[in-house]
Amino acid sequence: MSKRVIQCLVAAIAAAILAPVAPAAGLAPLKLGLRELAAGQIRTAGLRRLESAPRLSAYGIVLDPGPLAMLVSQVIAARAHAALARSEARRAAGLYRDHHNISQAALQTAQAGLATAAATYMQLHTRILAHWGLKLSDAAVSARAPVPALETGMAALVEVSLPLGQALAHPPTTASATTPNGGKVQLRFISRAPRTAAGVTGQSLFYLMPAQTAAPIGTPLTVSLETAPRKTGVLVPRSAVVWDHGELLVFRETAPGFFLPVPIRSSFISGDGYFVPESPGTLLHPGDRIVTGGAALLYSAAAQAAPAAKAAQASKPEDGNDD
């Protein structure tokens, strides 16, 4: 937009300030005529009610189930060995107690074998818990879902890592993911991961991916997770939003040619813009019209016109003091 157009808008705005106090710090409501609207290519659109939920973008990767299967087989073997050693130790104790049918050394050997077998099992069980968590480990050792599906290739395991410092008290039961080639994948929650992925400090979660949409092992995924219950509100396009000293701001049209700067503090980013949920004190509602084209120009003109507006207000005589 040319400098002359901006200067014209500033002059028009400075001459048509509606109020000395504005909802957004340092800015005042604006009034523009048809010529200024056309020159600035100012466009507006109405807001519609919709339902949405806060979403968090996370990093996912399709895991190799081989290490889990190998560790499970070791745990099962160690558990069987420990059970056999326990039976042998009991038998040896009985024989030794009944008239010393075996020597004390044989009894001690059986007891030592039991201790070794039990220690091996506990070590492997602790390792599988540390790597895969309680729910997935128990399912693997007992051959319950979803492990059979993983072993037969009917499903794939996905580790989802949240951004730095992020954690979810209640991870969503389902999530959507996108593959590098743009494919869409639906994920089903299994459990929290007991540790974070290498190089990632956010919370990690395990999800299951169905075979018909499964990607090869090692495929990176962009995962979208709903972080709160769905809410009713309005969606503000990105083109309508400007930043004012670290605060998100839009211009709401209160009447033809009249524009009010409105902060949207309770918004959160969605795929198509900024979702503003309905709540007490919300300044945007379904049916409101906001500036979707030329918002940055309006902000620039309003910021430049603000000193002139303050000076004009200061020069007015106070009520009751007119001569």
URFEN-V560480 format. One record per residue. N is the residue number from 1. NEAR is the number of other C-alpha atoms within 12 Angstrom. D_LAST is the distance of its C-alpha to the last C-alpha in whole Angstrom. Layout:
n | near | d_last
N | NEAR | D_LAST
N | NEAR | D_LAST
//
This chain:
n | near | d_last
1 | 19 | 45
2 | 12 | 44
3 | 14 | 42
4 | 14 | 40
5 | 22 | 40
6 | 28 | 38
7 | 24 | 36
8 | 28 | 35
9 | 38 | 34
10 | 32 | 32
11 | 27 | 30
12 | 30 | 30
13 | 38 | 29
14 | 32 | 26
15 | 27 | 24
16 | 28 | 25
17 | 31 | 25
18 | 26 | 25
19 | 24 | 24
20 | 25 | 23
21 | 19 | 26
22 | 24 | 30
23 | 24 | 33
24 | 31 | 35
25 | 22 | 34
26 | 24 | 32
27 | 38 | 32
28 | 37 | 29
29 | 39 | 30
30 | 42 | 30
31 | 35 | 30
32 | 34 | 33
33 | 23 | 33
34 | 17 | 37
35 | 16 | 37
36 | 30 | 36
37 | 30 | 39
38 | 18 | 42
39 | 24 | 41
40 | 32 | 41
41 | 24 | 44
42 | 33 | 42
43 | 29 | 44
44 | 30 | 44
45 | 24 | 47
46 | 24 | 47
47 | 26 | 48
48 | 23 | 51
49 | 21 | 52
50 | 20 | 55
51 | 19 | 57
52 | 28 | 58
53 | 29 | 59
54 | 28 | 58
55 | 29 | 61
56 | 30 | 63
57 | 27 | 64
58 | 35 | 68
59 | 36 | 71
60 | 41 | 74
61 | 36 | 78
62 | 36 | 81
63 | 29 | 83
64 | 22 | 87
65 | 31 | 89
66 | 18 | 92
67 | 19 | 91
68 | 31 | 90
69 | 26 | 93
70 | 19 | 95
71 | 27 | 94
72 | 33 | 94
73 | 23 | 98
74 | 24 | 98
75 | 32 | 97
76 | 27 | 99
77 | 21 | 102
78 | 26 | 101
79 | 27 | 101
80 | 20 | 104
81 | 24 | 106
82 | 27 | 104
83 | 22 | 105
84 | 22 | 109
85 | 28 | 109
86 | 23 | 108
87 | 19 | 111
88 | 25 | 113
89 | 28 | 112
90 | 20 | 112
91 | 21 | 116
92 | 28 | 117
93 | 25 | 115
94 | 20 | 118
95 | 19 | 121
96 | 20 | 120
97 | 15 | 120
98 | 12 | 123
99 | 11 | 126
100 | 15 | 124
101 | 16 | 125
102 | 20 | 123
103 | 18 | 123
104 | 18 | 120
105 | 15 | 119
106 | 21 | 119
107 | 25 | 116
108 | 19 | 114
109 | 19 | 114
110 | 29 | 113
111 | 25 | 110
112 | 20 | 109
113 | 25 | 109
114 | 29 | 107
115 | 22 | 104
116 | 23 | 104
117 | 29 | 104
118 | 26 | 101
119 | 20 | 99
120 | 25 | 99
121 | 28 | 98
122 | 21 | 95
123 | 19 | 94
124 | 27 | 94
125 | 30 | 92
126 | 21 | 90
127 | 23 | 89
128 | 33 | 89
129 | 27 | 86
130 | 21 | 84
131 | 26 | 84
132 | 38 | 84
133 | 26 | 83
134 | 22 | 84
135 | 27 | 84
136 | 36 | 85
137 | 35 | 88
138 | 24 | 89
139 | 25 | 89
140 | 33 | 91
141 | 32 | 93
142 | 18 | 94
143 | 20 | 94
144 | 16 | 91
145 | 21 | 88
146 | 32 | 87
147 | 29 | 90
148 | 21 | 92
149 | 22 | 90
150 | 32 | 89
151 | 24 | 93
152 | 16 | 94
153 | 24 | 91
154 | 21 | 89
155 | 31 | 86
156 | 38 | 84
157 | 43 | 83
158 | 47 | 79
159 | 45 | 77
160 | 49 | 74
161 | 40 | 72
162 | 35 | 68
163 | 26 | 66
164 | 18 | 65
165 | 14 | 64
166 | 21 | 64
167 | 24 | 66
168 | 25 | 66
169 | 12 | 67
170 | 17 | 68
171 | 31 | 69
172 | 31 | 69
173 | 22 | 73
174 | 25 | 72
175 | 34 | 71
176 | 32 | 71
177 | 38 | 72
178 | 29 | 72
179 | 25 | 75
180 | 19 | 75
181 | 13 | 76
182 | 12 | 73
183 | 18 | 75
184 | 22 | 74
185 | 32 | 76
186 | 30 | 75
187 | 38 | 76
188 | 28 | 77
189 | 29 | 76
190 | 32 | 79
191 | 33 | 78
192 | 34 | 76
193 | 32 | 78
194 | 25 | 79
195 | 25 | 78
196 | 29 | 75
197 | 26 | 77
198 | 12 | 78
199 | 14 | 74
200 | 20 | 72
201 | 19 | 70
202 | 26 | 69
203 | 31 | 71
204 | 37 | 73
205 | 44 | 75
206 | 41 | 78
207 | 41 | 78
208 | 40 | 80
209 | 40 | 80
210 | 25 | 83
211 | 23 | 86
212 | 15 | 85
213 | 22 | 82
214 | 32 | 83
215 | 35 | 82
216 | 23 | 85
217 | 22 | 85
218 | 19 | 83
219 | 24 | 80
220 | 27 | 76
221 | 36 | 74
222 | 32 | 70
223 | 37 | 70
224 | 32 | 67
225 | 37 | 66
226 | 27 | 64
227 | 27 | 63
228 | 19 | 61
229 | 16 | 61
230 | 18 | 60
231 | 23 | 56
232 | 21 | 54
233 | 32 | 51
234 | 37 | 50
235 | 41 | 51
236 | 43 | 49
237 | 31 | 51
238 | 27 | 51
239 | 27 | 49
240 | 38 | 46
241 | 36 | 46
242 | 31 | 44
243 | 25 | 44
244 | 26 | 40
245 | 14 | 41
246 | 13 | 44
247 | 20 | 43
248 | 31 | 44
249 | 39 | 41
250 | 46 | 41
251 | 50 | 39
252 | 40 | 38
253 | 31 | 37
254 | 24 | 35
255 | 18 | 35
256 | 20 | 36
257 | 30 | 34
258 | 30 | 33
259 | 38 | 34
260 | 37 | 34
261 | 42 | 35
262 | 40 | 38
263 | 31 | 40
264 | 37 | 44
265 | 26 | 45
266 | 24 | 48
267 | 34 | 49
268 | 29 | 53
269 | 27 | 55
270 | 26 | 57
271 | 18 | 59
272 | 16 | 57
273 | 21 | 53
274 | 32 | 51
275 | 37 | 52
276 | 40 | 49
277 | 35 | 51
278 | 26 | 49
279 | 17 | 48
280 | 11 | 45
281 | 14 | 42
282 | 19 | 43
283 | 31 | 40
284 | 38 | 43
285 | 28 | 45
286 | 24 | 47
287 | 20 | 46
288 | 27 | 43
289 | 33 | 42
290 | 42 | 42
291 | 40 | 42
292 | 30 | 46
293 | 26 | 46
294 | 30 | 43
295 | 37 | 42
296 | 29 | 43
297 | 36 | 41
298 | 50 | 38
299 | 40 | 38
300 | 26 | 38
301 | 36 | 35
302 | 42 | 33
303 | 33 | 34
304 | 25 | 33
305 | 32 | 30
306 | 34 | 29
307 | 23 | 27
308 | 26 | 25
309 | 33 | 24
310 | 25 | 23
311 | 15 | 21
312 | 19 | 19
313 | 21 | 18
314 | 12 | 17
315 | 10 | 15
316 | 14 | 13
317 | 11 | 9
318 | 10 | 11
319 | 7 | 11
320 | 7 | 9
321 | 7 | 6
322 | 7 | 4
323 | 6 | 0
//
